[in-house]
Amino acid sequence: MPIFHKFQSFAALREDLTQVATNPFNIIIEQVLSETEAIINGRRTILAGTNNYLGLTFDPRCIAAGRKALEEQGTGTTGSRMANGTYAGHLALEQEIADFFDSPTAIVFSTGYIANLAILSTIPGAKDVILLDADSHASIYDGCRLGSAEVIRFRHNDPADLDKRLARLGERASSVLIVVEGIYSMIGDQAPLQDIVAIKRKYGAYLMVDEAHSLGVLGEHGRGLAEQAGVEQEVDFIVGTFSKSLGAIGGFCVSRWPEIEHVRYAMRPYIFTASSSPSIIASTRVALGILREQGAELRQQLWDNAHRLYLGLHNLGLVLGPETSPVVAVTLGKSKEHALKVWHELLDRGVYVNLVMPPATPTASCLLRCSLSAAHTPLQIDAIVETFGALRDELQDC
Ligand SMILES: Cc1ncc(COP(=O)(O)O)c(C=O)c1O
């Protein structure tokens, strides 16, 4: 079967994974108990590897809105936004997102992945250049691949490298789209956005910030890193997702350029997929309202949890990301077998975290990635730290 030959390395990995009791890349949540707990392998487990930052997945207001929409509008739209898939709720959500960001317009997509595909494959054309941070999310890379712009990477969070590459482009620099993320999903570090904006201005380039992990998490009003850094007016495109702090699924783009509306019907990933179900739209609208009304309180709880976990793991002598963040990643060594073993022992002790292995990691090391929620209690955070503590020797051995 020649077309399958190239998957030999996956076959080997799959074979290795059959040797362990639980495959970390096929974990089964047998029962969801709450925002922070589930039954996995028959035991009560703390979920420390979800992106449920504000803990809204069980908010009764979101559930009630989703249920009402389900009953009144059915299970799905069965069509693209461009055909029969734009309901009043989709437009209302777009208006609410635009208002939240004080932007002239917003476009809602079926996922955050699709939002990145749509924007990056359509707006920069064949004569334009995308300059992206090397540690960008796969959806950013895939959006570039789907389009026709030239793609150049700059070193992760390195404004000097960005500057150098823009300088090399000469006159073409003014049609460059720089792409960065608010919080990077692997080790929770933030983009040096003020420096990046200064460089963008120097060359007259455009800037897109993917706030997938920073919406609801950063900024006085929860609008993300651009708000926190005081540079919202300088950001041309903000992309985000509903699948993290808003507890649902979907994506969006806001832009200070009203011209983005002309692009709506040119974006293949917008046109050629079904729109989000009415229940998703309804729960997201309520979640966005909660973010607006109660976001500050939830953000405080989230950051209290982040500080508690970061400090606890730091005190154990573990190697963490460079700054406190709701994403706290423990860096291990290069041995995948060892990383798998430690991950498994955490799970056996009732703590689920994400195991991330190269090439998905920024370096050749494996990561145990924790991501926190405002809904975690201090007791749960302490239990996570204690569980890591019980495995300290093994963790340092990796
Ligand atoms: C930085 C970033 N952008 C985009 C996405 C895609 O979001 P979604 O889950 O809505 O497809 C993710 C998902 O993890 C992400 O981390």
Ligand as a Chemical Component Dictionary entry (heavy atoms), coordinates in Angstrom:
data_LIG
# 
_chem_comp.id                   LIG 
_chem_comp.type                 NON-POLYMER 
_chem_comp.pdbx_formal_charge   0 
_chem_comp.three_letter_code    LIG 
# 
loop_
_chem_comp_atom.comp_id 
_chem_comp_atom.atom_id 
_chem_comp_atom.alt_atom_id 
_chem_comp_atom.type_symbol 
_chem_comp_atom.charge 
_chem_comp_atom.model_Cartn_x 
_chem_comp_atom.model_Cartn_y 
_chem_comp_atom.model_Cartn_z 
_chem_comp_atom.pdbx_ordinal 
LIG C1 C1 C 0 -3.216  30.090 18.998 1  
LIG C2 C2 C 0 -4.399  29.306 18.520 2  
LIG N1 N1 N 0 -5.081  29.750 17.457 3  
LIG C3 C3 C 0 -6.141  29.086 16.986 4  
LIG C4 C4 C 0 -6.584  27.933 17.585 5  
LIG C5 C5 C 0 -7.756  27.201 17.000 6  
LIG O1 O1 O 0 -8.875  27.363 17.785 7  
LIG P1 P1 P 0 -10.150 26.429 17.656 8  
LIG O2 O2 O 0 -10.061 25.412 18.727 9  
LIG O3 O3 O 0 -11.303 27.363 17.849 10 
LIG O4 O4 O 0 -10.152 25.837 16.299 11 
LIG C6 C6 C 0 -5.913  27.443 18.695 12 
LIG C7 C7 C 0 -6.376  26.201 19.346 13 
LIG O5 O5 O 0 -5.797  25.607 20.172 14 
LIG C8 C8 C 0 -4.783  28.141 19.178 15 
LIG O6 O6 O 0 -4.098  27.697 20.230 16 
# 
loop_
_chem_comp_bond.comp_id 
_chem_comp_bond.atom_id_1 
_chem_comp_bond.atom_id_2 
_chem_comp_bond.value_order 
_chem_comp_bond.pdbx_ordinal 
LIG C1 C2 SING 1  
LIG C2 N1 SING 2  
LIG C2 C8 DOUB 3  
LIG N1 C3 DOUB 4  
LIG C3 C4 SING 5  
LIG C4 C5 SING 6  
LIG C4 C6 DOUB 7  
LIG C5 O1 SING 8  
LIG O1 P1 SING 9  
LIG P1 O2 DOUB 10 
LIG P1 O3 SING 11 
LIG P1 O4 SING 12 
LIG C6 C7 SING 13 
LIG C6 C8 SING 14 
LIG C7 O5 DOUB 15 
LIG C8 O6 SING 16 
# 
